[in-house]
Amino acid sequence: MTFLNIIAYTGVFVFALTGAFKARTHKMDVFGGLVVAFATAYGGGTVRDLLIGVRPVNWVNDNLALALVFAGTVFTFLLKENVNRFRRTIFFTDAIGLGLFTATGIEVALRNGLNDLYSLIMGVITATFGGLVADIFCNNVPNLFKRGELYATACAIGAAVYLLLKQTQVDSNLNMAVCVVLVVGIRIYSKRKRLMLPEI
């Protein structure tokens, strides 16, 4: 298993947790939790694969990825803690998922022949569109559209640094790790310091 596979599968599990936590806060049953977890874990990667012409899309016939979604959902619904405690957990799992899927998305796009600009866009789409779909399912305003949220911006910055380091002699695995840490760090720091983009 390559380092890219490890990052991708970790991202699937973490985003499945995020989706299941969201379903938990809305008091959904296990089936609803699975749907939201599946959408969160696979939404962005599915859109990316459809846009760049990968067939079949990444999760088809991937039993391990499906098992990770089930495991994340079951784990969440077995927890007995107060639902309010999940709100902070959702933020951190979502931030980690953003970093993991940004690196995964941009690397998959590059390996499929896209240029740097469109690979960056695919990295952002991979990281953000699953959460967008899940928020719509939960009748929430998606984080992608919330005022003051450095959400896709954090992904774009991490992806840009990834592409810059790609032009150097930095090891590819180290480059992906740097991208993940940078996206997660920017997301958490911007939230705590209430950094935001100017209004349109």
TORPA-4810 file (N, C-alpha, C, O; in nm, 3 decimals):
<nodes>
NODE_1_0.085_-0.120_0.000_0.000_0.000_0.000_0.088_0.124_0.000_0.178_0.137_0.083_M
NODE_2_0.063_0.216_-0.092_0.143_0.337_-0.103_0.102_0.440_0.002_-0.002_0.428_0.066_T
NODE_3_0.187_0.543_0.017_0.156_0.650_0.111_0.030_0.724_0.069_-0.049_0.767_0.153_F
NODE_4_0.010_0.737_-0.063_-0.112_0.801_-0.114_-0.235_0.720_-0.073_-0.336_0.779_-0.032_L
NODE_5_-0.228_0.588_-0.082_-0.339_0.504_-0.039_-0.368_0.522_0.109_-0.484_0.529_0.150_N
NODE_6_-0.262_0.529_0.190_-0.279_0.546_0.335_-0.350_0.677_0.364_-0.443_0.681_0.445_I
NODE_7_-0.306_0.785_0.299_-0.370_0.916_0.318_-0.515_0.912_0.273_-0.604_0.964_0.341_I
NODE_8_-0.540_0.849_0.158_-0.676_0.844_0.105_-0.769_0.766_0.197_-0.880_0.811_0.227_A
NODE_9_-0.726_0.649_0.243_-0.811_0.568_0.331_-0.829_0.633_0.468_-0.937_0.624_0.526_Y
NODE_10_-0.726_0.697_0.518_-0.741_0.770_0.644_-0.842_0.882_0.628_-0.925_0.906_0.716_T
NODE_11_-0.835_0.951_0.512_-0.932_1.057_0.485_-1.074_1.005_0.477_-1.166_1.069_0.527_G
NODE_12_-1.093_0.889_0.415_-1.226_0.828_0.408_-1.280_0.801_0.548_-1.395_0.833_0.577_V
NODE_13_-1.197_0.745_0.634_-1.242_0.712_0.770_-1.273_0.838_0.850_-1.375_0.846_0.918_F
NODE_14_-1.184_0.937_0.840_-1.203_1.061_0.916_-1.327_1.136_0.869_-1.404_1.186_0.951_V
NODE_15_-1.347_1.145_0.739_-1.467_1.213_0.688_-1.593_1.132_0.716_-1.701_1.190_0.733_F
NODE_16_-1.582_0.999_0.719_-1.697_0.918_0.759_-1.736_0.948_0.903_-1.854_0.958_0.936_A
NODE_17_-1.635_0.963_0.989_-1.662_1.004_1.128_-1.731_1.140_1.131_-1.829_1.159_1.204_L
NODE_18_-1.679_1.234_1.053_-1.738_1.368_1.049_-1.885_1.362_1.009_-1.970_1.424_1.073_T
NODE_19_-1.914_1.288_0.903_-2.052_1.276_0.857_-2.141_1.209_0.959_-2.255_1.252_0.981_G
NODE_20_-2.091_1.104_1.022_-2.170_1.034_1.123_-2.194_1.122_1.246_-2.301_1.119_1.305_A
NODE_21_-2.093_1.202_1.283_-2.111_1.295_1.395_-2.219_1.398_1.362_-2.301_1.432_1.447_F
NODE_22_-2.218_1.447_1.238_-2.321_1.542_1.197_-2.459_1.478_1.205_-2.554_1.539_1.253_K
NODE_23_-2.470_1.354_1.158_-2.598_1.283_1.166_-2.640_1.264_1.311_-2.758_1.272_1.343_A
NODE_24_-2.543_1.239_1.397_-2.573_1.220_1.539_-2.631_1.346_1.602_-2.725_1.340_1.681_R
NODE_25_-2.575_1.461_1.565_-2.627_1.586_1.621_-2.767_1.616_1.572_-2.840_1.692_1.636_T
NODE_26_-2.807_1.558_1.459_-2.943_1.577_1.407_-3.034_1.460_1.442_-3.146_1.450_1.391_H
NODE_27_-2.986_1.373_1.531_-3.066_1.261_1.584_-3.119_1.169_1.474_-3.233_1.123_1.479_K
NODE_28_-3.034_1.144_1.374_-3.072_1.049_1.270_-3.053_0.906_1.319_-2.984_0.881_1.418_M
NODE_29_-3.117_0.812_1.248_-3.095_0.672_1.281_-2.967_0.624_1.212_-2.900_0.702_1.144_D
NODE_30_-2.933_0.497_1.228_-2.808_0.444_1.175_-2.804_0.454_1.022_-2.699_0.484_0.964_V
NODE_31_-2.917_0.428_0.957_-2.920_0.436_0.812_-2.892_0.579_0.765_-2.814_0.601_0.673_F
NODE_32_-2.957_0.676_0.829_-2.932_0.816_0.795_-2.786_0.852_0.818_-2.726_0.926_0.740_G
NODE_33_-2.730_0.798_0.926_-2.589_0.823_0.955_-2.498_0.767_0.847_-2.399_0.830_0.810_G
NODE_34_-2.532_0.648_0.797_-2.454_0.587_0.689_-2.459_0.671_0.562_-2.357_0.690_0.494_L
NODE_35_-2.577_0.722_0.531_-2.593_0.804_0.410_-2.508_0.930_0.420_-2.437_0.965_0.326_V
NODE_36_-2.515_0.999_0.535_-2.439_1.122_0.552_-2.289_1.092_0.557_-2.209_1.166_0.500_V
NODE_37_-2.252_0.984_0.625_-2.111_0.945_0.631_-2.057_0.912_0.492_-1.947_0.952_0.456_A
NODE_38_-2.136_0.839_0.414_-2.097_0.802_0.279_-2.081_0.927_0.192_-1.984_0.939_0.118_F
NODE_39_-2.176_1.019_0.202_-2.169_1.142_0.122_-2.046_1.224_0.159_-1.979_1.279_0.071_A
NODE_40_-2.016_1.233_0.288_-1.901_1.311_0.333_-1.771_1.249_0.285_-1.680_1.318_0.239_T
NODE_41_-1.762_1.116_0.296_-1.639_1.046_0.262_-1.614_1.037_0.112_-1.499_1.041_0.068_A
NODE_42_-1.720_1.026_0.033_-1.706_0.998_-0.109_-1.748_1.112_-0.202_-1.716_1.109_-0.320_Y
NODE_43_-1.818_1.212_-0.150_-1.874_1.316_-0.236_-1.770_1.389_-0.319_-1.784_1.401_-0.440_G
NODE_44_-1.666_1.439_-0.254_-1.565_1.516_-0.324_-1.487_1.433_-0.425_-1.464_1.477_-0.538_G
NODE_45_-1.447_1.312_-0.385_-1.372_1.226_-0.475_-1.453_1.183_-0.595_-1.400_1.167_-0.704_G
NODE_46_-1.584_1.163_-0.574_-1.671_1.125_-0.685_-1.682_1.238_-0.787_-1.672_1.214_-0.908_T
NODE_47_-1.702_1.360_-0.739_-1.710_1.475_-0.830_-1.579_1.490_-0.906_-1.579_1.513_-1.027_V
NODE_48_-1.467_1.477_-0.835_-1.335_1.488_-0.901_-1.321_1.384_-1.012_-1.282_1.417_-1.124_R
NODE_49_-1.351_1.259_-0.982_-1.334_1.152_-1.080_-1.424_1.171_-1.201_-1.384_1.143_-1.314_D
NODE_50_-1.547_1.218_-1.178_-1.638_1.244_-1.289_-1.586_1.357_-1.378_-1.598_1.351_-1.500_L
NODE_51_-1.527_1.459_-1.316_-1.477_1.574_-1.393_-1.354_1.539_-1.476_-1.337_1.589_-1.587_L
NODE_52_-1.268_1.452_-1.422_-1.144_1.421_-1.495_-1.155_1.291_-1.575_-1.060_1.251_-1.642_I
NODE_53_-1.272_1.225_-1.568_-1.296_1.109_-1.653_-1.244_0.977_-1.602_-1.219_0.886_-1.681_G
NODE_54_-1.225_0.964_-1.470_-1.181_0.836_-1.413_-1.301_0.742_-1.404_-1.403_0.777_-1.346_V
NODE_55_-1.289_0.624_-1.462_-1.396_0.525_-1.458_-1.340_0.389_-1.419_-1.236_0.349_-1.472_R
NODE_56_-1.404_0.318_-1.327_-1.513_0.366_-1.243_-1.459_0.463_-1.138_-1.338_0.472_-1.117_P
NODE_57_-1.549_0.537_-1.073_-1.506_0.633_-0.971_-1.439_0.559_-0.855_-1.454_0.438_-0.841_V
NODE_58_-1.367_0.632_-0.774_-1.270_0.575_-0.680_-1.326_0.473_-0.583_-1.253_0.382_-0.543_N
NODE_59_-1.452_0.483_-0.544_-1.502_0.395_-0.438_-1.567_0.267_-0.491_-1.595_0.176_-0.413_W
NODE_60_-1.593_0.259_-0.621_-1.658_0.141_-0.677_-1.564_0.020_-0.665_-1.448_0.026_-0.706_V
NODE_61_-1.616_-0.090_-0.610_-1.540_-0.214_-0.590_-1.428_-0.202_-0.486_-1.343_-0.289_-0.477_N
NODE_62_-1.429_-0.094_-0.410_-1.328_-0.077_-0.305_-1.389_-0.117_-0.171_-1.447_-0.033_-0.101_D
NODE_63_-1.374_-0.243_-0.135_-1.438_-0.295_-0.014_-1.378_-0.235_0.113_-1.449_-0.216_0.212_N
NODE_64_-1.248_-0.206_0.110_-1.184_-0.149_0.228_-1.241_-0.011_0.259_-1.272_0.019_0.375_L
NODE_65_-1.255_0.072_0.157_-1.310_0.206_0.178_-1.452_0.198_0.231_-1.490_0.274_0.321_A
NODE_66_-1.532_0.106_0.176_-1.670_0.090_0.224_-1.672_0.043_0.369_-1.754_0.089_0.448_L
NODE_67_-1.582_-0.048_0.402_-1.574_-0.097_0.540_-1.536_0.015_0.637_-1.583_0.018_0.750_A
NODE_68_-1.450_0.106_0.591_-1.410_0.219_0.676_-1.528_0.312_0.704_-1.541_0.365_0.814_L
NODE_69_-1.613_0.331_0.604_-1.733_0.414_0.624_-1.826_0.347_0.726_-1.876_0.413_0.816_V
NODE_70_-1.847_0.218_0.711_-1.931_0.145_0.807_-1.870_0.152_0.947_-1.941_0.174_1.045_F
NODE_71_-1.738_0.132_0.955_-1.671_0.133_1.086_-1.684_0.270_1.153_-1.710_0.278_1.273_A
NODE_72_-1.664_0.377_1.076_-1.676_0.511_1.133_-1.816_0.540_1.182_-1.834_0.603_1.286_G
NODE_73_-1.916_0.494_1.107_-2.056_0.516_1.146_-2.092_0.437_1.270_-2.153_0.490_1.363_T
NODE_74_-2.054_0.309_1.272_-2.084_0.224_1.389_-2.015_0.278_1.513_-2.075_0.284_1.620_V
NODE_75_-1.889_0.317_1.499_-1.814_0.372_1.612_-1.885_0.493_1.671_-1.898_0.506_1.793_F
NODE_76_-1.931_0.582_1.582_-1.998_0.703_1.627_-2.127_0.673_1.702_-2.156_0.733_1.805_T
NODE_77_-2.205_0.579_1.649_-2.335_0.551_1.710_-2.324_0.464_1.836_-2.421_0.450_1.910_F
NODE_78_-2.206_0.407_1.859_-2.185_0.333_1.983_-2.144_0.424_2.099_-2.155_0.386_2.215_L
NODE_79_-2.098_0.545_2.066_-2.059_0.640_2.171_-2.182_0.689_2.245_-2.287_0.712_2.186_L
NODE_80_-2.167_0.705_2.375_-2.281_0.745_2.458_-2.268_0.887_2.512_-2.348_0.929_2.595_K
NODE_81_-2.168_0.960_2.464_-2.145_1.093_2.518_-2.254_1.190_2.471_-2.328_1.165_2.376_E
NODE_82_-2.260_1.302_2.543_-2.356_1.407_2.510_-2.333_1.460_2.369_-2.219_1.482_2.327_N
NODE_83_-2.441_1.479_2.296_-2.432_1.522_2.156_-2.359_1.655_2.143_-2.287_1.676_2.046_V
NODE_84_-2.377_1.744_2.239_-2.314_1.876_2.230_-2.162_1.868_2.223_-2.097_1.956_2.168_N
NODE_85_-2.106_1.761_2.280_-1.961_1.746_2.277_-1.910_1.713_2.138_-1.791_1.728_2.110_R
NODE_86_-1.997_1.671_2.052_-1.955_1.632_1.918_-1.926_1.753_1.831_-1.856_1.740_1.731_F
NODE_87_-1.978_1.867_1.865_-1.962_1.982_1.777_-1.814_2.020_1.760_-1.771_2.050_1.649_R
NODE_88_-1.738_2.019_1.868_-1.594_2.046_1.857_-1.524_1.932_1.785_-1.433_1.955_1.705_R
NODE_89_-1.567_1.809_1.813_-1.507_1.693_1.746_-1.528_1.701_1.595_-1.438_1.671_1.517_T
NODE_90_-1.649_1.743_1.553_-1.678_1.757_1.411_-1.581_1.855_1.346_-1.531_1.830_1.236_I
NODE_91_-1.554_1.966_1.413_-1.464_2.066_1.355_-1.325_2.007_1.332_-1.267_2.026_1.225_F
NODE_92_-1.272_1.936_1.431_-1.136_1.883_1.419_-1.127_1.768_1.319_-1.032_1.761_1.242_F
NODE_93_-1.226_1.679_1.320_-1.222_1.570_1.220_-1.239_1.626_1.080_-1.177_1.576_0.985_T
NODE_94_-1.322_1.729_1.066_-1.341_1.792_0.936_-1.212_1.858_0.889_-1.177_1.848_0.771_D
NODE_95_-1.142_1.926_0.979_-1.017_1.992_0.944_-0.913_1.890_0.898_-0.842_1.911_0.799_A
NODE_96_-0.904_1.779_0.970_-0.809_1.674_0.933_-0.847_1.614_0.797_-0.761_1.590_0.712_I
NODE_97_-0.976_1.589_0.778_-1.023_1.537_0.650_-0.991_1.631_0.534_-0.955_1.586_0.426_G
NODE_98_-1.005_1.762_0.558_-0.973_1.860_0.454_-0.828_1.845_0.409_-0.798_1.844_0.289_L
NODE_99_-0.739_1.835_0.506_-0.598_1.822_0.472_-0.568_1.694_0.397_-0.497_1.696_0.297_G
NODE_100_-0.621_1.582_0.445_-0.596_1.453_0.382_-0.649_1.447_0.240_-0.582_1.397_0.149_L
NODE_101_-0.770_1.499_0.219_-0.831_1.490_0.087_-0.777_1.595_-0.011_-0.783_1.574_-0.132_F
NODE_102_-0.725_1.706_0.040_-0.660_1.802_-0.049_-0.538_1.738_-0.113_-0.519_1.745_-0.234_T
NODE_103_-0.455_1.676_-0.031_-0.335_1.609_-0.082_-0.371_1.495_-0.176_-0.309_1.478_-0.281_A
NODE_104_-0.471_1.416_-0.137_-0.514_1.304_-0.221_-0.565_1.352_-0.355_-0.526_1.301_-0.460_T
NODE_105_-0.654_1.452_-0.353_-0.717_1.500_-0.475_-0.618_1.558_-0.573_-0.627_1.533_-0.693_G
NODE_106_-0.523_1.636_-0.523_-0.428_1.700_-0.614_-0.334_1.598_-0.674_-0.298_1.609_-0.791_I
NODE_107_-0.293_1.498_-0.596_-0.203_1.395_-0.648_-0.273_1.306_-0.751_-0.214_1.271_-0.853_E
NODE_108_-0.398_1.270_-0.724_-0.475_1.190_-0.821_-0.490_1.268_-0.952_-0.476_1.210_-1.060_V
NODE_109_-0.519_1.397_-0.942_-0.536_1.479_-1.062_-0.406_1.487_-1.142_-0.407_1.475_-1.264_A
NODE_110_-0.294_1.507_-1.072_-0.165_1.513_-1.141_-0.134_1.382_-1.212_-0.084_1.381_-1.324_L
NODE_111_-0.164_1.271_-1.147_-0.136_1.140_-1.205_-0.226_1.109_-1.324_-0.196_1.020_-1.404_R
NODE_112_-0.335_1.184_-1.336_-0.424_1.167_-1.451_-0.401_1.273_-1.559_-0.484_1.291_-1.648_N
NODE_113_-0.289_1.342_-1.550_-0.248_1.430_-1.658_-0.297_1.573_-1.654_-0.279_1.646_-1.751_G
NODE_114_-0.360_1.616_-1.544_-0.406_1.754_-1.537_-0.289_1.848_-1.509_-0.190_1.808_-1.448_L
NODE_115_-0.301_1.972_-1.554_-0.195_2.068_-1.524_-0.208_2.117_-1.380_-0.302_2.081_-1.309_N
NODE_116_-0.112_2.199_-1.339_-0.106_2.239_-1.198_-0.231_2.313_-1.151_-0.282_2.285_-1.043_D
NODE_117_-0.280_2.407_-1.232_-0.396_2.488_-1.191_-0.518_2.400_-1.168_-0.586_2.411_-1.066_L
NODE_118_-0.546_2.313_-1.264_-0.666_2.230_-1.250_-0.647_2.119_-1.146_-0.745_2.071_-1.088_Y
NODE_119_-0.523_2.079_-1.123_-0.498_1.985_-1.014_-0.526_2.050_-0.879_-0.579_1.986_-0.788_S
NODE_120_-0.489_2.178_-0.867_-0.521_2.252_-0.744_-0.672_2.258_-0.724_-0.721_2.234_-0.613_L
NODE_121_-0.745_2.289_-0.831_-0.891_2.296_-0.822_-0.949_2.161_-0.782_-1.041_2.155_-0.701_I
NODE_122_-0.895_2.053_-0.840_-0.944_1.919_-0.806_-0.914_1.884_-0.661_-0.991_1.813_-0.597_M
NODE_123_-0.801_1.933_-0.610_-0.769_1.911_-0.469_-0.871_1.977_-0.378_-0.915_1.919_-0.279_G
NODE_124_-0.908_2.101_-0.412_-1.008_2.174_-0.332_-1.144_2.106_-0.341_-1.213_2.092_-0.241_V
NODE_125_-1.183_2.065_-0.462_-1.312_1.997_-0.480_-1.317_1.866_-0.401_-1.416_1.837_-0.335_I
NODE_126_-1.209_1.788_-0.409_-1.204_1.661_-0.336_-1.224_1.682_-0.187_-1.292_1.604_-0.120_T
NODE_127_-1.162_1.789_-0.135_-1.166_1.813_0.009_-1.298_1.871_0.058_-1.339_1.845_0.171_A
NODE_128_-1.366_1.950_-0.026_-1.478_2.030_0.024_-1.617_1.982_-0.018_-1.715_2.006_0.053_T
NODE_129_-1.627_1.913_-0.131_-1.761_1.884_-0.183_-1.835_1.775_-0.105_-1.958_1.774_-0.104_F
NODE_130_-1.763_1.685_-0.042_-1.830_1.585_0.041_-1.899_1.650_0.160_-2.013_1.617_0.192_G
NODE_131_-1.829_1.742_0.226_-1.888_1.814_0.337_-2.003_1.901_0.295_-2.101_1.916_0.368_G
NODE_132_-1.993_1.960_0.175_-2.101_2.042_0.121_-2.229_1.959_0.105_-2.337_2.002_0.147_L
NODE_133_-2.216_1.841_0.044_-2.332_1.753_0.025_-2.389_1.710_0.159_-2.511_1.709_0.178_V
NODE_134_-2.302_1.674_0.253_-2.348_1.630_0.385_-2.424_1.741_0.458_-2.526_1.716_0.521_A
NODE_135_-2.373_1.864_0.449_-2.441_1.977_0.513_-2.578_2.001_0.452_-2.673_2.035_0.522_D
NODE_136_-2.588_1.984_0.320_-2.718_1.998_0.254_-2.814_1.891_0.304_-2.930_1.920_0.332_I
NODE_137_-2.766_1.767_0.315_-2.849_1.659_0.368_-2.898_1.690_0.509_-3.009_1.654_0.546_F
NODE_138_-2.812_1.758_0.588_-2.847_1.790_0.727_-2.920_1.924_0.739_-2.949_1.969_0.850_C
NODE_139_-2.949_1.987_0.626_-3.020_2.115_0.624_-2.941_2.225_0.694_-2.998_2.310_0.762_N
NODE_140_-2.809_2.220_0.678_-2.721_2.323_0.732_-2.664_2.408_0.621_-2.656_2.364_0.506_N
NODE_141_-2.624_2.531_0.654_-2.547_2.611_0.559_-2.410_2.548_0.548_-2.341_2.537_0.649_V
NODE_142_-2.366_2.507_0.429_-2.234_2.442_0.415_-2.121_2.533_0.462_-2.125_2.654_0.441_P
NODE_143_-2.020_2.473_0.526_-1.904_2.550_0.571_-1.839_2.623_0.455_-1.781_2.731_0.472_N
NODE_144_-1.849_2.564_0.336_-1.789_2.624_0.218_-1.844_2.764_0.189_-1.775_2.847_0.131_L
NODE_145_-1.969_2.790_0.232_-2.035_2.916_0.201_-2.049_3.008_0.322_-2.103_3.118_0.309_F
NODE_146_-2.004_2.966_0.437_-2.021_3.049_0.557_-1.924_3.166_0.554_-1.807_3.153_0.518_K
NODE_147_-1.976_3.281_0.591_-1.894_3.402_0.599_-1.786_3.383_0.705_-1.813_3.337_0.816_R
NODE_148_-1.665_3.419_0.669_-1.557_3.415_0.766_-1.490_3.281_0.782_-1.401_3.267_0.866_G
NODE_149_-1.531_3.182_0.705_-1.470_3.049_0.717_-1.358_3.034_0.615_-1.385_3.034_0.494_E
NODE_150_-1.234_3.021_0.659_-1.124_2.987_0.568_-1.127_2.837_0.548_-1.052_2.763_0.612_L
NODE_151_-1.214_2.794_0.460_-1.242_2.652_0.438_-1.175_2.607_0.308_-1.073_2.540_0.310_Y
NODE_152_-1.233_2.644_0.196_-1.169_2.613_0.068_-1.037_2.690_0.054_-0.945_2.643_-0.012_A
NODE_153_-1.029_2.808_0.116_-0.907_2.887_0.110_-0.790_2.813_0.172_-0.679_2.814_0.118_T
NODE_154_-0.814_2.747_0.285_-0.709_2.669_0.350_-0.661_2.557_0.258_-0.541_2.530_0.249_A
NODE_155_-0.756_2.493_0.190_-0.721_2.385_0.096_-0.638_2.440_-0.019_-0.539_2.379_-0.060_C
NODE_156_-0.680_2.555_-0.072_-0.609_2.614_-0.186_-0.466_2.653_-0.150_-0.374_2.633_-0.230_A
NODE_157_-0.447_2.707_-0.031_-0.312_2.744_0.012_-0.225_2.619_0.026_-0.111_2.616_-0.021_I
NODE_158_-0.280_2.515_0.091_-0.205_2.391_0.106_-0.172_2.329_-0.029_-0.061_2.278_-0.049_G
NODE_159_-0.267_2.334_-0.121_-0.245_2.277_-0.254_-0.139_2.356_-0.330_-0.057_2.298_-0.401_A
NODE_160_-0.139_2.489_-0.316_-0.041_2.573_-0.384_0.101_2.543_-0.334_0.195_2.533_-0.412_A
NODE_161_0.113_2.528_-0.203_0.244_2.492_-0.146_0.288_2.354_-0.194_0.405_2.332_-0.222_V
NODE_162_0.193_2.263_-0.204_0.221_2.129_-0.255_0.279_2.137_-0.396_0.378_2.070_-0.427_Y
NODE_163_0.218_2.217_-0.481_0.264_2.230_-0.619_0.401_2.297_-0.627_0.484_2.260_-0.710_L
NODE_164_0.425_2.395_-0.540_0.556_2.460_-0.538_0.665_2.363_-0.495_0.772_2.358_-0.556_L
NODE_165_0.637_2.285_-0.390_0.736_2.188_-0.344_0.757_2.076_-0.446_0.863_2.013_-0.451_L
NODE_166_0.654_2.053_-0.528_0.664_1.949_-0.631_0.774_1.983_-0.732_0.829_1.894_-0.797_K
NODE_167_0.806_2.112_-0.745_0.909_2.155_-0.839_1.049_2.144_-0.781_1.147_2.169_-0.850_Q
NODE_168_1.060_2.107_-0.655_1.190_2.093_-0.588_1.223_1.946_-0.573_1.157_1.858_-0.629_T
NODE_169_1.328_1.920_-0.497_1.372_1.783_-0.474_1.309_1.721_-0.350_1.352_1.615_-0.304_Q
NODE_170_1.207_1.786_-0.294_1.141_1.733_-0.176_1.073_1.600_-0.208_1.007_1.587_-0.311_V
NODE_171_1.089_1.504_-0.120_1.028_1.372_-0.139_0.876_1.385_-0.151_0.814_1.464_-0.079_D
NODE_172_0.815_1.308_-0.241_0.672_1.319_-0.269_0.588_1.290_-0.144_0.489_1.359_-0.118_S
NODE_173_0.626_1.189_-0.067_0.551_1.155_0.054_0.560_1.266_0.158_0.461_1.299_0.223_N
NODE_174_0.679_1.325_0.172_0.696_1.437_0.265_0.614_1.556_0.217_0.555_1.627_0.299_L
NODE_175_0.609_1.577_0.088_0.532_1.687_0.031_0.384_1.672_0.066_0.319_1.768_0.107_N
NODE_176_0.330_1.550_0.050_0.190_1.526_0.085_0.165_1.551_0.232_0.063_1.609_0.269_M
NODE_177_0.259_1.507_0.317_0.245_1.527_0.462_0.245_1.676_0.497_0.167_1.720_0.581_A
NODE_178_0.333_1.752_0.432_0.337_1.896_0.455_0.206_1.961_0.415_0.155_2.047_0.486_V
NODE_179_0.151_1.919_0.303_0.022_1.972_0.256_-0.088_1.946_0.359_-0.166_2.036_0.391_C
NODE_180_-0.094_1.824_0.409_-0.196_1.787_0.508_-0.183_1.875_0.633_-0.281_1.933_0.678_V
NODE_181_-0.063_1.883_0.687_-0.040_1.959_0.811_-0.072_2.107_0.790_-0.130_2.171_0.877_V
NODE_182_-0.033_2.161_0.673_-0.056_2.303_0.646_-0.205_2.335_0.637_-0.250_2.434_0.695_L
NODE_183_-0.281_2.252_0.567_-0.425_2.276_0.555_-0.493_2.268_0.691_-0.573_2.354_0.727_V
NODE_184_-0.460_2.164_0.767_-0.520_2.148_0.900_-0.483_2.265_0.989_-0.567_2.320_1.060_V
NODE_185_-0.355_2.304_0.986_-0.309_2.414_1.069_-0.377_2.546_1.036_-0.419_2.619_1.126_G
NODE_186_-0.388_2.577_0.906_-0.454_2.701_0.864_-0.601_2.701_0.905_-0.653_2.801_0.953_I
NODE_187_-0.667_2.589_0.886_-0.809_2.579_0.920_-0.832_2.603_1.069_-0.921_2.680_1.107_R
NODE_188_-0.753_2.538_1.153_-0.770_2.552_1.298_-0.730_2.693_1.344_-0.802_2.755_1.422_I
NODE_189_-0.616_2.742_1.294_-0.568_2.874_1.335_-0.667_2.984_1.295_-0.696_3.074_1.374_Y
NODE_190_-0.719_2.975_1.171_-0.810_3.079_1.124_-0.940_3.079_1.204_-0.999_3.185_1.226_S
NODE_191_-0.983_2.962_1.247_-1.105_2.954_1.327_-1.083_3.016_1.464_-1.168_3.090_1.514_K
NODE_192_-0.970_2.985_1.525_-0.943_3.036_1.660_-0.918_3.186_1.660_-0.958_3.256_1.753_R
NODE_193_-0.852_3.235_1.556_-0.820_3.378_1.547_-0.929_3.457_1.473_-0.918_3.579_1.456_K
NODE_194_-1.032_3.386_1.427_-1.142_3.447_1.354_-1.095_3.525_1.231_-1.142_3.634_1.202_R
NODE_195_-1.000_3.464_1.160_-0.953_3.523_1.035_-1.058_3.499_0.928_-1.121_3.393_0.927_L
NODE_196_-1.076_3.593_0.839_-1.178_3.577_0.736_-1.141_3.655_0.612_-1.061_3.749_0.616_M
NODE_197_-1.200_3.615_0.501_-1.182_3.688_0.376_-1.273_3.809_0.376_-1.376_3.809_0.443_L
NODE_198_-1.237_3.914_0.300_-1.326_4.032_0.292_-1.456_3.996_0.221_-1.461_3.906_0.138_P
NODE_199_-1.560_4.069_0.255_-1.690_4.047_0.191_-1.688_4.096_0.048_-1.611_4.186_0.013_E
NODE_200_-1.772_4.036_-0.035_-1.780_4.074_-0.175_-1.849_4.209_-0.192_-1.865_4.257_-0.304_I
</nodes>
